[in-house]
Amino acid sequence: QEILINYIPIVNGQYGQHAVATASHVEALLYQTADGQSELSTLTASGGITYEDDDNEFVGSELFYDHNEFIMKVKGDEFQPCYFNGALVDGIEYNVKTAEGTVKIIAPGALQRKGKN
C-alpha cells in the first residue's frame, strides 16, 4: 500500500505550487507553536517514494524534509535508484522555498527541467 499526498502550500497568503508525492511509509515530527498550532518539523518517507511538482519529478528509496531549513533530500538504494527528471543520480538536495536543487549525476541521461506552461 502506498500513501498519496497532495500538497498545496500557502505562501504569503497565496496558494503555492501543487505537489504530489507517494510513499510506502511516512513519519512526521510536529511541534506546537506559541499560539497552539501544530507545525511540521521534519518528515521522512521511505519504502520507495515519488515526488512531482510543476517543474520536477523525483524518484528514490527515501525522502527527508526539514521544514526549518526548507530542504528536501532524496536518496536511492539498490532496490529503488534515485532519479531526477528522468536522469539517474546519486542523490538530490532541493530547497522548496527557492525551488533550487543540486544533484550528483552518476550515469548519462536526459537531465531536463520542465518548462512552465
Secondary structure by P-SEA (a helix, b strand, c coil): cbbbbbbbbbccccccbbbbbbbcbbbbbbbbcccbbbbbcbbbbcccbbbbcccccccccbbbbbccccbbbbbbcccbbbbcccccccccccccccccbbbbbcccccccccccc
